[in-house]
Amino acid sequence: MSLPIPDTVSLRRDAGVIGLVGTAHMISHFSQLLLAPLFPWLKEEFSVSYAELGFLMMIFLSSRARCRPCLALWSTVSARVPFSLAA
């Protein structure tokens, strides 16, 4: 029994989707890493302490972490066919 060989178009589309998801993931991490080096400028510009900036970062990152399971559940429940099984 031999497995069917996927089309070149299908592989190209899959590579494009994986590339877009990977790029979005990289931008997400980059935005998180970019904020901390800006703390000295933000501290002076907005007249806040490092503790206040750290607290804002904690709220920002924890809200993102809490939203991820909800988004995963929504995408799983709302999808008729999982992307991994779609042809």
Sequence and secondary structure as in RCSB ss.txt:
>XXXX:A:sequence
MSLPIPDTVSLRRDAGVIGLVGTAHMISHFSQLLLAPLFPWLKEEFSVSYAELGFLMMIFLSSRARCRPCLALWS
TVSARVPFSLAA
>XXXX:A:secstr
       HHHHHHHHHHHHHHHHHHHHHHHHHHHHGGGHHHHHHHHT  HHHHHHHHHHHHHHHHHHHHHHHHHH
HHH SS TTT  
